[in-house]
């Protein structure tokens, strides 16, 4: 962007919006808690009611933090994939990593009865930790396959097709598991597939945020190579960019961000696909040096907005997250498609 002041105004506005939505998340829920009590709890004071402290510190606060980091992770994944594949419709699910995580969860829920381990490895994981472990293992296996093929295939388009084929295979296996599973197992897997930010406890927040921070850190390192790749692989090579190494690092970063988010939050749709385009529209530039921070903040903001809507009290309980994200994401994608068509004409 030409005007640095405008960029600073955008960053300040996004930070202010993020702060307001974050605070609003502390008020939203079936239990109404006074503002003074929320402020006292967040500043380390003792709540007027014991239950209020539990609700804020063990439910609403970790949920808001999870939404912020998950939104940033998915948005950055989408940005990097759209750049490397030069495809505006590329997203975190495009390489099959998200599908791999879903397959891991399906195996745990529908085939292993919600348990990983046993007497052979002297470790048994049950419940939510088994689901998270299964998701990470499934995503890691698909990521390993993708990285292996990236050493054999030099074309980004071919690598994209391989990722799509892996998604089809994993989806097919999941369908078979659903067919032979019990009704209870299918229901549990369906609920997980709707996505939510409520499953990360306060004790798990350091692990969740730490892993995502690693993925975001790698993306920051890739800012200059990504800018070079915007002009094409040949030009990037002439500038000294090792395209194969950058592609491998990008796959690792995207794999970490997608796998961790899917493992803890389920397959959250459209944030990774739509947010990078929203960020580009906001700043009017494809320079990753300024696009990356705006994408991170916009992703966190959008995820918090979706979380805020999903936690609004209704008679049926919480609204599924993946019932909300398409409302924001689909119009953006349609606008991008129409804009691309006009440009081509």
C-alpha positions in Angstrom: 0.0 0.0 0.0 1.2 3.5 -0.8 -0.1 5.2 2.3 1.4 3.7 5.5 -1.1 5.7 7.6 -4.0 3.9 6.0 -2.4 0.6 6.8 -1.9 1.6 10.4 -5.6 2.8 10.6 -6.7 -0.6 9.3 -4.6 -2.5 11.8 -5.8 -0.3 14.7 -9.5 -0.7 13.5 -9.1 -4.5 13.3 -7.5 -4.7 16.7 -10.2 -2.5 18.2 -12.9 -4.6 16.6 -11.2 -7.8 17.8 -11.1 -6.5 21.3 -14.8 -5.5 21.3 -15.9 -8.8 19.9 -13.7 -10.7 22.4 -15.2 -8.8 25.3 -18.7 -9.3 23.9 -18.0 -13.1 24.0 -17.7 -12.9 27.8 -21.3 -11.7 27.9 -22.9 -14.1 25.5 -24.5 -17.3 26.8 -27.5 -18.7 28.6 -26.3 -17.2 31.9 -26.3 -13.4 32.3 -23.3 -12.1 34.2 -23.0 -8.4 35.2 -20.2 -6.4 33.6 -18.6 -5.6 36.9 -18.4 -9.3 37.7 -16.9 -10.1 34.4 -14.3 -7.4 34.8 -13.5 -8.6 38.3 -13.1 -12.2 37.2 -10.9 -11.3 34.3 -8.6 -9.2 36.4 -8.1 -12.0 39.0 -10.7 -11.0 41.5 -13.2 -13.2 43.2 -16.6 -13.6 41.6 -19.9 -12.7 43.4 -21.0 -16.3 42.6 -18.7 -19.2 42.3 -20.5 -20.5 39.1 -19.8 -17.2 37.4 -16.1 -17.6 37.7 -16.3 -21.1 36.3 -18.4 -20.0 33.4 -16.0 -17.2 32.4 -12.6 -18.8 33.1 -13.4 -22.4 32.1 -15.9 -21.8 29.3 -16.2 -18.4 27.7 -12.6 -17.3 27.9 -10.9 -20.4 26.5 -13.7 -20.5 23.8 -12.9 -17.0 22.7 -9.1 -17.6 22.7 -9.7 -20.8 20.7 -11.8 -18.9 18.1 -9.1 -16.2 17.7 -6.2 -18.7 17.1 -8.3 -21.1 15.0 -9.5 -18.2 12.8 -6.0 -16.9 12.3 -4.7 -20.4 11.5 -7.3 -21.2 8.9 -7.1 -17.8 7.3 -3.3 -18.0 7.0 -3.5 -21.5 5.6 -5.9 -20.3 2.9 -3.7 -17.4 2.1 -0.6 -19.5 1.6 -2.3 -22.1 -0.4 -4.0 -19.6 -2.7 -0.5 -18.0 -3.3 1.4 -21.2 -4.0 -1.2 -22.8 -6.2 -2.2 -19.4 -7.8 -5.8 -20.5 -7.3 -8.3 -18.1 -5.6 -10.5 -21.1 -4.6 -7.7 -23.0 -2.7 -8.3 -23.5 1.0 -7.1 -25.6 4.0 -9.2 -28.6 2.9 -7.8 -28.6 -0.7 -4.8 -30.8 0.0 -6.8 -33.5 1.9 -5.1 -32.6 5.3 -8.5 -31.7 6.8 -10.0 -34.9 5.3 -7.1 -36.9 6.9 -8.0 -35.4 10.3 -11.6 -36.3 9.8 -10.7 -39.8 8.8 -8.6 -40.1 12.0 -11.6 -39.0 14.1 -14.0 -41.3 12.2 -11.7 -44.3 12.9 -11.6 -43.4 16.6 -15.4 -42.8 16.9 -16.8 -45.4 14.5 -14.2 -48.2 14.5 -12.3 -48.1 17.7 -15.2 -47.2 20.0 -13.7 -43.9 21.1 -10.5 -45.5 22.5 -6.8 -45.4 21.3 -4.2 -47.7 22.7 -4.4 -50.6 25.1 -2.1 -53.3 26.5 0.3 -53.3 23.5 1.5 -49.8 24.0 0.6 -49.4 27.7 -1.2 -46.2 27.0 -4.9 -45.8 26.6 -6.6 -42.6 25.4 -10.4 -42.2 25.7 -12.9 -39.5 25.1 -11.9 -36.2 23.7 -8.1 -36.8 23.9 -8.6 -39.9 21.8 -10.4 -37.8 19.2 -7.7 -35.1 19.1 -5.0 -37.7 18.9 -6.8 -39.5 16.0 -7.3 -36.3 14.1 -3.6 -35.3 14.4 -2.4 -38.7 13.4 -4.7 -38.8 10.4 -3.7 -35.3 9.3 0.0 -36.1 9.8 -0.3 -39.2 7.6 -1.9 -37.3 4.7 0.6 -34.5 5.1 3.5 -37.0 4.9 2.0 -38.4 1.7 1.7 -34.9 0.3 5.3 -34.0 1.2 6.5 -37.3 -0.3 4.7 -36.5 -3.6 6.0 -32.9 -3.6 9.5 -34.3 -3.9 8.4 -36.3 -7.0 6.0 -33.9 -8.6 7.3 -30.4 -9.7 3.9 -29.1 -10.8 1.7 -27.3 -8.3 -1.3 -28.2 -10.3 -0.5 -31.9 -10.2 0.1 -31.7 -6.4 -3.3 -30.0 -6.1 -4.9 -32.9 -8.0 -3.2 -35.4 -5.7 -4.5 -33.6 -2.7 -8.1 -33.7 -4.1 -7.7 -37.4 -4.9 -6.6 -38.1 -1.3 -9.7 -36.2 -0.1 -11.9 -38.4 -2.2 -10.3 -41.6 -0.8 -10.6 -40.5 2.8 -14.2 -39.4 2.2 -15.0 -42.8 0.7 -13.5 -44.6 3.8 -15.4 -42.3 6.1 -18.6 -43.2 4.2 -18.0 -46.9 4.6 -17.3 -46.4 8.4 -20.5 -44.5 8.8 -22.4 -47.2 6.9 -21.3 -50.0 9.2 -21.2 -47.9 12.5 -23.9 -47.7 15.1 -26.5 -44.9 15.1 -24.9 -43.5 18.2 -21.4 -43.4 16.6 -22.8 -41.8 13.5 -24.5 -39.1 15.5 -21.4 -38.3 17.6 -19.3 -38.0 14.4 -21.9 -35.8 12.8 -21.9 -33.4 15.8 -18.1 -33.3 15.7 -18.3 -32.5 11.9 -20.4 -29.4 12.6 -17.4 -27.7 14.1 -17.2 -25.7 17.4 -14.7 -23.8 19.5 -16.0 -25.2 22.8 -13.8 -28.3 23.2 -10.5 -26.7 24.1 -10.2 -26.5 27.9 -8.1 -23.9 29.7 -5.5 -26.5 30.5 -5.3 -27.4 26.8 -5.0 -23.7 25.6 -1.2 -23.5 26.0 -0.7 -26.6 23.7 -3.3 -25.5 21.2 -2.0 -21.9 21.0 1.6 -23.1 21.0 1.2 -25.4 18.1 -0.6 -22.8 16.0 2.0 -20.2 16.9 4.6 -22.5 15.4 2.7 -22.7 12.1 2.1 -19.0 12.1 5.8 -18.4 12.7 6.8 -20.5 9.7 4.3 -18.4 7.6 6.1 -15.2 8.7 9.4 -16.6 7.6 7.9 -17.3 4.1 6.7 -13.8 3.5 9.5 -12.8 1.1 9.5 -16.1 -0.9 5.7 -15.9 -1.2 5.9 -12.4 -2.7 8.5 -13.7 -5.2 6.2 -16.6 -6.1 3.4 -14.1 -7.0 5.5 -13.3 -10.1 6.0 -17.0 -11.1 8.3 -19.9 -10.2 10.9 -18.9 -12.9 11.2 -15.3 -11.6 11.4 -16.6 -8.0 14.2 -18.9 -8.9 16.1 -16.1 -10.5 15.8 -14.2 -7.3 17.4 -17.1 -5.4 14.3 -18.6 -4.0 14.5 -22.3 -3.6 11.0 -23.1 -4.7 11.0 -26.8 -3.7 12.1 -25.9 -0.2 9.6 -23.1 0.1 6.8 -25.4 -1.0 7.8 -28.1 1.5 7.9 -25.5 4.4 4.5 -24.2 3.2 3.0 -27.7 3.3 4.4 -28.2 6.8 3.0 -24.9 8.0 -0.3 -25.4 6.4 -0.4 -29.0 7.7 0.3 -27.9 11.3 -2.3 -25.1 11.2 -5.0 -27.2 9.6 -4.4 -30.4 11.6 -4.3 -28.7 15.0 -7.4 -26.6 14.3 -9.4 -29.6 12.8 -8.3 -31.9 15.7 -9.5 -29.5 18.4 -12.4 -27.7 16.7 -13.6 -30.0 13.9 -13.6 -29.2 10.2 -14.5 -25.5 10.2 -15.6 -24.4 6.7 -15.1 -21.2 4.6 -12.9 -19.2 7.0 -9.8 -20.3 5.3 -11.3 -19.9 1.9 -13.0 -16.5 2.3 -10.9 -14.5 4.8 -7.8 -14.1 2.5 -10.0 -12.4 -0.1 -11.6 -10.2 2.5 -8.1 -9.1 3.6 -7.1 -8.4 0.0 -10.2 -6.3 -0.5 -9.5 -4.3 2.8 -5.9 -3.4 1.9 -6.1 -3.6 -1.9 -2.7 -5.3 -2.2 -1.2 -8.8 -2.5 2.0 -7.9 -0.7 2.3 -10.5 2.0 4.3 -8.2 4.2 1.1 -6.3 4.9 -1.4 -8.9 3.8 -0.3 -11.5 6.3 -1.0 -9.5 9.5 -4.3 -8.2 8.1 -5.3 -11.8 7.2 -4.4 -13.0 10.8 -6.5 -10.3 12.4 -9.4 -10.6 10.0 -9.4 -14.4 10.5 -9.5 -14.0 14.3 -12.2 -11.4 14.0 -14.5 -13.4 11.7 -14.0 -16.6 13.8 -15.0 -14.6 17.0 -18.1 -13.2 15.2 -19.2 -16.7 14.2 -18.5 -18.0 17.7 -20.5 -15.1 19.1 -23.5 -16.0 17.0 -23.2 -19.7 17.7 -23.2 -19.2 21.4 -26.4 -17.0 21.4 -28.9 -18.8 23.6 -31.7 -20.6 21.8 -34.2 -23.2 22.8 -32.3 -25.8 20.8 -28.9 -24.9 22.4 -25.8 -23.7 20.6 -26.0 -23.1 16.8 -23.6 -25.3 14.8 -20.6 -23.3 13.7 -20.6 -24.7 10.1 -24.2 -23.4 9.8 -22.9 -19.9 10.3 -19.6 -19.7 8.5 -21.1 -20.2 5.0 -23.3 -17.2 5.5 -20.2 -15.0 5.6 -18.1 -17.1 3.3 -20.3 -17.9 0.3 -21.0 -14.2 -0.7 -17.3 -13.5 -0.7 -16.5 -16.5 -2.9 -19.3 -15.6 -5.3 -17.9 -12.1 -5.6 -14.4 -13.4 -6.3 -15.8 -15.8 -9.0 -17.8 -13.0 -10.6 -14.8 -10.6 -10.5 -12.6 -13.2 -12.1 -15.1 -13.8 -14.9 -15.3 -10.0 -15.6 -11.6 -9.7 -15.6 -11.2 -12.6 -18.1 -13.9 -11.1 -20.4 
